[in-house]
Amino acid sequence: EIDEYNCSHFQEINLNSVQHLSIYSKQIINIYLNYFPNVTHLTINHYFQTSDKSIITTLNRMIPLAQLKKLTIESYNFPFEEIIELLRFTPNLYALKLDLLHDQKTNTKLIR
């Protein structure tokens, strides 16, 4: 017989061991989020919609953004404004890799 405590403890151990998280989903529903406390590398493969309209809020519920060291975005339709906003919440980031970014009109004031 499998008891609920052992299952939740096993899941917690598994989530604690994750250091690289890849998001492939195009939509994330906030009530089904898991928290990965030791993630230091995040890869986003698709620009995703969230139920609360804030990617930053959703990501911060999944991982501690402040400890993120590497960020890879492999989505041509990820808005540049969202990338800049995400960078504001990742003070320890030392590696940023942007793949498949489509030439977008960007507001140069955001970069300054």
N, C-alpha and C positions, 0 to 999 in steps of 0.2 A: 504494500500500500504506500502511495506517495502522499506525504502530508504537505500542506500548503506552505508551512514555514521553510521546509527544505527546498521547495521549488523557488520560492521568492529569494532565499539566500543564494541559491545557485545562480539565478538570473542576476542578482546584484554583483556577484563575483565576476560573471561574464562581462557585465557592463563596465565594471571597474577596470578590466584588463584592456579595454579598447583604447588605442592611442591614435588611430587613423580612422576617421569616419567619412564615408562617401555617401552623398545624397543623390539618388537617381530619380526620385519621385518628382512629378510635376505639380503635385498638390499635397500639402501636409495638413492634417486635421489635428489641432492642438490637444484634443483629449486623448490621443493615442501616442503621445510622445514618451520616449524613454530618455533618461538622463545619463550621459556618459561623462563622468567627472574627470577622467584622465586624458581626454582627447587633446592632442597638441597639433594635429594635422587634419584639416578639413578639405574635402574635395566636393565641389558642387557641380554636378553634371548637367543639370537643367535648372533654368530659372523656375522657381516653384511658387505657387499661390499658397497663401495661408488663410486660415479661418479668421484671423484677427487683423489681416491686411498689413502685418509688419513682419518682415523677414528677420529683422534684428531681434525682436521679441521672441519669435519662434526659435531661432538658433540659440539664444541665450537660455531658453528652457531645456534645450537638448545638450548643450555643452557650455562650459565656462569660457566665454569669448576672450576674456582677459588673459588666459593662459595659452591661447592659440599662438603657435610659432610659425606654422606653414599654412598657406591658403592657396588652393588651386581652384580656379573657376574655368570650367570647360563648357560654357554655354554662350552661344553667339547672341542670345537675346537677353542676357543679364544686364539690366540698366546700369550705366556708368555711375549714376547718382547713388544707386544702392551699394555699389562697390566702395565708393568714397565713404558712405555712411558706415558700412561694415568696418572699414579701416579705422574709423574713429573709436570703435569698441574693441580693437585688438592691439593694445599698446606694446605687447611683446612679440608681435609679428616681425620676423626677419626674412621670410621668403614669400613672395607673391608671384604666382604663375597664372597668367591669363591666356588661355587657349581658345581658339575658335571665336574670338571676338570679332563681330561684324563691325565695319566702319560705321560708327554712329555719330550723329551730331551731338557734341557734348558742350556743355556750358563751361567755358574755360575758367569762369569765376569759381567753380567747384574745385578745380585743381589747385588754385592759389590758396 
